[in-house]
Amino acid sequence: MITAKAHINWNAELRSQLEWHWTNQLRPRLADLTDEEYFWEPVRGSWNVRPRGQSTAPMAVGAGAYTIDFAIPEPTPAPVTTIAWRIGHLVVGVFGARNASHFDGPAIDYENHNYAATAADSLDQLDAGYSRWIDGVTGLGHDELAEPCGPAEGPFADWSMAALVLHIHREVLHHGAEIALLRDLYAWRNA
């Protein structure tokens, strides 16, 4: 039985939530991702990352040769999205935007991003976003974790930075699980 109040390193506790999942589950599951699987559309009408001019979605945004399917407002029900789309979302909307706002990352949004044309390039982008995020979170002290995350987070500006960290980690966990499921469906598509 513990009788004295133990010191908790909240930064390490917050980081471990994502670091363990990244190292032991998500990143190993992506190690052999092929281009065919990256772009595979499990159902007709899936949202994807596509060569410019080939989208059938209400919007297609991106700065390079590839764009990501999009709509504002999002349709109900939301379209099924591909592995390419989900990785693009993690790179831009989850890691990229927050790295730009909080950890001196480059400005990024769905319109100005150069979406990857290959699975390998997308994983390089994902790894870079994750690395900057974890390095940034690692540098946050107890007082910084308690501060509001600020106006870059819009209606969530009053959230503590710790709450933002937890939110981003939940996003990566849930989109990572979706990507893993899509990999399972792809592997069994002809069974």
Beta strands, then each sheet from edge to edge (+ up, - down):
strand 1: 49-51
strand 2: 59-61
strand 3: 66-70
sheet 1: 1+ 3- 2+
end
